Amino acid sequence: PHYIIGMALGAGAYGMFMLCEGYMVPKDDIPIGWKWAYYISTPTYAFRSGVYNQFNGEQGGIFGPQILKMYDLENEKPLVSGLVLLGHSLLLELGFYTVLKKIHGGGK
């Protein structure tokens, strides 16, 4: 039963982060009390980099600049977003390792 509760909480947290990533609710329209979710949400940085990569330059077509402006991504730096994603991954791995080592005892 513990893993079922964990899966439900994880799905709920990911759903909340998806709401706060800037696609469904633009960054400027997110209530001030929920801005923290925008910044710690992993999908935020993947979304920002993906949109910038798709619509920047000539490959973005005639509506690319308007889409970037709508999402406030004209000055996006994909390298920074990638580094934030890498940092999130390393932090999660370290957290999982710590929890498993402390609770599980390393297989002893």
C-alpha positions as CSV (number, residue, x, y, z in Angstrom):
1,P,0.0,0.0,0.0
2,H,2.9,2.4,0.5
3,Y,3.9,2.4,-3.1
4,I,0.3,3.1,-4.2
5,I,0.2,6.2,-1.9
6,G,3.6,7.2,-3.3
7,M,2.4,6.9,-6.8
8,A,-0.7,8.9,-6.1
9,L,1.2,11.7,-4.4
10,G,3.8,11.7,-7.2
11,A,1.1,12.0,-9.9
12,G,-0.6,14.8,-8.0
13,A,2.6,16.7,-7.6
14,Y,3.5,16.3,-11.2
15,G,0.1,17.4,-12.3
16,M,0.5,20.5,-10.1
17,F,3.9,21.2,-11.6
18,M,2.4,20.9,-15.1
19,L,-0.2,23.5,-14.3
20,C,2.5,25.9,-13.1
21,E,5.1,25.3,-15.9
22,G,3.9,28.3,-17.9
23,Y,2.0,26.5,-20.7
24,M,-1.6,26.4,-19.4
25,V,-1.2,29.3,-17.1
26,P,1.4,31.9,-18.3
27,K,4.1,32.8,-15.8
28,D,2.7,36.3,-15.2
29,D,-0.8,34.9,-14.5
30,I,0.3,32.5,-11.8
31,P,-0.8,33.7,-8.4
32,I,2.0,35.0,-6.2
33,G,1.6,32.2,-3.7
34,W,2.2,29.6,-6.4
35,K,5.3,31.2,-8.1
36,W,7.6,28.8,-6.1
37,A,6.1,25.9,-8.1
38,Y,7.0,27.6,-11.4
39,Y,10.7,27.8,-10.4
40,I,11.1,24.3,-8.9
41,S,9.1,22.5,-11.6
42,T,11.3,20.4,-13.8
43,P,8.8,20.6,-16.8
44,T,9.2,24.4,-16.7
45,Y,12.7,24.3,-17.9
46,A,12.1,21.5,-20.5
47,F,9.1,23.5,-21.8
48,R,11.1,26.8,-22.0
49,S,14.0,25.2,-23.9
50,G,11.7,23.2,-26.2
51,V,9.6,26.2,-27.2
52,Y,12.7,28.4,-27.7
53,N,14.4,25.7,-29.8
54,Q,11.2,25.2,-32.0
55,F,10.3,28.9,-32.6
56,N,13.6,30.8,-32.5
57,G,15.2,32.1,-35.7
58,E,14.0,31.3,-39.3
59,Q,12.9,27.8,-38.4
60,G,10.2,29.3,-36.2
61,G,8.3,30.5,-39.2
62,I,6.3,33.8,-39.4
63,F,4.6,33.3,-36.0
64,G,7.8,32.2,-34.1
65,P,8.6,35.7,-32.6
66,Q,5.0,36.2,-31.5
67,I,4.9,32.8,-29.8
68,L,8.2,33.5,-28.0
69,K,6.9,36.9,-26.9
70,M,3.6,35.4,-25.7
71,Y,5.5,33.0,-23.4
72,D,8.2,35.7,-22.5
73,L,11.0,33.6,-24.0
74,E,12.7,36.0,-26.3
75,N,15.8,36.0,-24.2
76,E,15.7,32.3,-23.1
77,K,19.1,30.6,-22.6
78,P,18.7,26.9,-23.3
79,L,22.0,26.1,-21.8
80,V,20.9,27.6,-18.4
81,S,17.7,25.5,-18.6
82,G,19.7,22.4,-19.4
83,L,21.9,23.0,-16.4
84,V,18.9,23.5,-14.1
85,L,17.5,20.2,-15.4
86,L,20.8,18.5,-14.8
87,G,20.9,20.0,-11.2
88,H,17.4,18.7,-10.6
89,S,18.4,15.2,-11.7
90,L,21.5,15.1,-9.5
91,L,19.5,16.4,-6.5
92,L,16.8,13.8,-7.0
93,E,19.4,11.0,-7.3
94,L,21.2,12.2,-4.2
95,G,17.9,12.4,-2.3
96,F,16.8,8.9,-3.4
97,Y,20.2,7.4,-2.6
98,T,20.1,9.0,0.9
99,V,16.6,7.8,1.6
100,L,17.3,4.3,0.4
101,K,20.6,4.1,2.4
102,K,19.0,5.4,5.6
103,I,15.7,3.4,5.4
104,H,16.7,0.3,3.6
105,G,20.1,0.0,5.1
106,G,22.0,-0.8,1.9
107,G,20.7,-4.4,1.7
108,K,22.0,-5.5,5.1
